[in-house]
């Protein structure tokens, strides 16, 4: 696991940053919870990644992810955490292939979590279990990336998970299961008395 801290006087302190294998052959998870403090007099960009190198193959993958943010105004005057340009705040990767993102910024609705004077504001979101279409083999890397701007003199706690599992049956296999189930149902006869 690597923790990369942005350049400048702002810093990130890891409360709980861990990677673990959830099940020896079927799943892996990257999990983190970090306090970010911007001790500078200007907005600060944080760019942090967590990595897990697989010790076993997962084959075709699917999975899910979650993100939680709490922004606190420390200096007075309000606080914010916002996306950098069009980059999402949280991105997930299987062997360099982006498979999920949360807190995305676009030209119509820039992402931001804003707290009032000496207040706090929270945000949470997740992407439900889905098929990624990316193959994960031994020594491949699972990665999470956080990239955001934090207002001057303020603090944010950011937590997240990225769970990768061996994928559900291929669409063709799923169709066969459905057809077999339909034939089984069709074979039932109604008894009218």
Order of alpha helices (4+ residues) and beta strands (2+ residues): beta-beta-beta-beta-beta-beta-beta-beta-beta-beta-beta-alpha
